[in-house]
């Protein structure tokens, strides 16, 4: 399939290449401990509560990261699956969440996902969208690739950092600009309106709450 010019192999790679064994070891301290409460004004306990409220028995965690949220929420279910393009994050999160015996799936969200197992009751896109290249309209193709994996009565939920239409303090503005320049983030034009529009185009019931520059969303059919 073809993608808009703003989405190519290099831009997709840039959004996840930063997650190396070294950065994964300090991620929780920097992001969950500092950036969330001090810069993004989206407290980590709020993200954990959002996860706990929406996680279903069969759950897919998209963007494995360090496994921090599933670990701290400690919600057990029938099955936990981790999906990521980066094998290092899959290995790191799998080890951390070993008590849940998670399965792993390495996949590029910009391509149809090769999965033939049972549908998931919940899918979490936690802090994923702002790391994907392209405009919100362009990157929302990933929702089309995740929807077939979701049970008809399931919920897709998550969180993303918005670059437009929300208040940023000095630190947030400068760090977000740096991340966008390096290709770690691609969210300068991401707004509440663009997020809502793309979710509503694909789901019947959409809820979004703002916490600082973080948008916590859930979507159902």
C-alpha positions in Angstrom: 0.0 0.0 0.0 1.1 3.6 -0.5 1.4 6.2 2.2 1.5 10.0 2.1 4.9 11.5 1.5 5.2 12.5 5.2 5.0 8.8 6.2 7.9 6.6 5.0 10.3 4.0 6.5 12.6 6.6 7.9 9.9 8.6 9.7 8.3 5.4 11.1 11.8 4.3 12.3 12.5 7.6 14.0 9.5 7.5 16.2 10.5 4.2 17.8 14.3 4.1 17.4 14.9 6.1 20.6 13.7 3.2 22.7 17.0 1.4 23.2 17.9 -0.7 26.3 19.6 2.4 27.8 16.7 4.8 27.3 14.2 2.1 28.5 16.0 1.9 31.8 15.5 5.7 32.5 12.1 6.1 30.7 9.9 5.6 33.7 11.8 8.1 35.8 11.9 10.8 33.0 8.5 10.4 31.5 6.3 8.9 34.2 8.0 10.5 37.1 8.9 14.0 35.7 7.4 14.9 32.2 3.9 13.7 32.9 3.3 15.7 36.1 5.6 18.6 35.5 5.5 19.3 31.7 2.5 17.5 30.1 0.3 18.1 33.2 -1.1 14.6 32.6 -0.4 12.8 35.9 0.7 9.2 35.7 -2.0 8.0 38.2 -4.6 9.4 35.8 -3.2 7.2 33.0 -3.2 4.2 35.3 -6.8 4.8 36.3 -7.8 5.2 32.6 -6.1 1.9 31.8 -7.7 0.1 34.7 -11.2 1.4 33.9 -11.1 0.2 30.3 -9.0 -3.0 30.2 -10.9 -6.1 29.2 -10.2 -9.8 29.8 -8.4 -10.2 26.4 -6.2 -7.1 26.1 -3.8 -5.8 23.4 -1.2 -3.3 24.5 0.0 -1.3 21.5 3.4 0.4 21.9 4.8 -1.9 24.6 7.2 0.7 26.0 8.6 -0.4 29.4 5.3 -2.1 30.4 4.9 0.5 33.1 1.2 1.1 33.0 0.1 -2.6 32.9 2.6 -3.3 35.6 1.4 -0.6 38.0 -2.3 -1.2 37.2 -1.7 -4.9 37.9 -5.0 -5.9 36.3 -5.0 -9.6 35.5 -7.2 -11.0 32.7 -7.6 -13.9 30.4 -4.8 -12.8 28.1 -2.3 -9.9 27.6 -0.7 -9.3 24.2 2.0 -6.8 23.5 2.4 -5.2 20.0 5.3 -3.0 18.9 7.6 -2.5 15.9 10.7 -2.3 18.2 11.9 -5.8 19.3 13.8 -4.2 22.2 10.7 -2.8 23.8 8.8 -6.1 23.3 11.6 -7.9 25.1 11.9 -5.3 27.9 8.1 -5.2 28.6 7.7 -8.9 28.3 10.3 -9.5 31.0 8.7 -6.9 33.3 5.2 -8.4 32.7 6.3 -12.0 32.8 3.8 -12.8 35.6 1.0 -12.2 33.0 2.6 -14.5 30.5 2.1 -12.1 27.6 2.3 -13.0 24.0 4.1 -10.6 21.6 3.5 -9.4 18.1 6.1 -7.4 16.2 4.2 -5.3 13.6 4.2 -2.0 11.7 1.0 -0.2 12.5 1.0 1.5 9.1 0.5 -1.9 7.5 -2.4 -4.5 7.9 -1.6 -6.5 11.0 -1.0 -10.2 10.5 -3.1 -11.6 13.4 -5.6 -14.4 13.2 -6.3 -15.2 16.8 -9.4 -14.4 18.9 -10.5 -10.8 18.9 -9.5 -8.5 21.8 -11.9 -7.1 24.3 -9.7 -4.0 24.7 -6.9 -2.3 22.8 -4.7 0.4 24.4 -2.9 3.1 22.3 -1.1 4.7 25.2 1.2 7.5 24.2 1.4 6.1 20.7 -0.3 8.5 18.3 2.0 11.5 19.1 5.0 9.3 18.2 3.7 8.4 14.7 4.6 10.4 11.6 2.1 12.3 9.6 -0.9 14.5 10.3 -3.7 13.1 12.5 -5.6 12.3 9.4 -2.7 10.4 8.0 -1.6 8.5 11.1 -5.1 7.5 11.9 -4.8 4.7 9.3 -3.5 2.7 12.2 -7.0 2.7 13.7 -8.2 1.0 10.5 -5.6 -1.7 11.0 -6.4 -2.2 14.7 -10.2 -2.3 14.4 -10.3 -5.8 12.8 -8.5 -7.1 16.0 -11.2 -5.6 18.3 -14.2 -7.5 19.4 -17.5 -5.9 18.1 -18.4 -5.0 21.7 -14.8 -4.1 22.7 -13.2 -0.8 23.5 -10.2 1.0 21.9 -8.7 3.4 24.3 -5.5 5.3 24.9 -3.8 8.6 25.4 -1.8 11.1 23.3 -0.1 14.4 23.7 -1.6 17.3 21.7 0.6 19.9 20.0 -2.1 22.3 19.0 -5.1 24.0 20.7 -4.0 23.2 24.3 -1.9 25.1 26.8 1.8 24.2 27.1 4.0 25.6 29.8 7.5 26.8 28.9 9.1 23.4 29.5 6.5 21.5 27.5 6.8 23.8 24.5 10.5 23.5 24.3 10.7 19.7 24.9 7.9 19.1 22.5 9.6 21.2 19.9 12.9 19.3 20.4 11.2 15.9 20.1 9.4 17.0 16.9 12.6 18.3 15.4 14.3 14.9 16.1 11.4 12.9 14.8 10.6 11.3 18.2 7.2 13.1 18.2 5.2 14.2 15.2 2.3 16.1 16.9 2.8 19.8 16.2 -0.6 20.0 14.5 -2.4 17.3 16.5 -5.5 18.9 18.0 -8.5 17.7 20.1 -10.7 18.4 17.0 -8.6 16.3 14.7 -8.4 13.4 17.2 -12.1 13.5 17.8 -12.9 13.6 14.1 -10.8 10.6 13.3 -12.2 8.5 16.1 -15.8 9.5 15.3 -15.3 8.5 11.7 -14.5 5.0 12.8 -16.5 4.5 16.1 -20.0 5.3 17.2 -19.3 6.2 20.8 -16.3 8.4 21.5 -15.2 10.0 24.8 -12.2 12.3 25.3 -10.9 14.0 28.4 -8.1 16.6 28.5 -5.5 16.5 31.2 -3.0 19.3 30.5 -1.9 18.6 26.9 -2.8 15.0 27.2 -6.0 13.6 25.7 -7.4 10.4 27.2 -9.8 8.7 24.9 -12.1 5.7 24.5 -14.0 4.5 21.5 -16.6 1.8 21.0 -19.0 0.5 18.4 
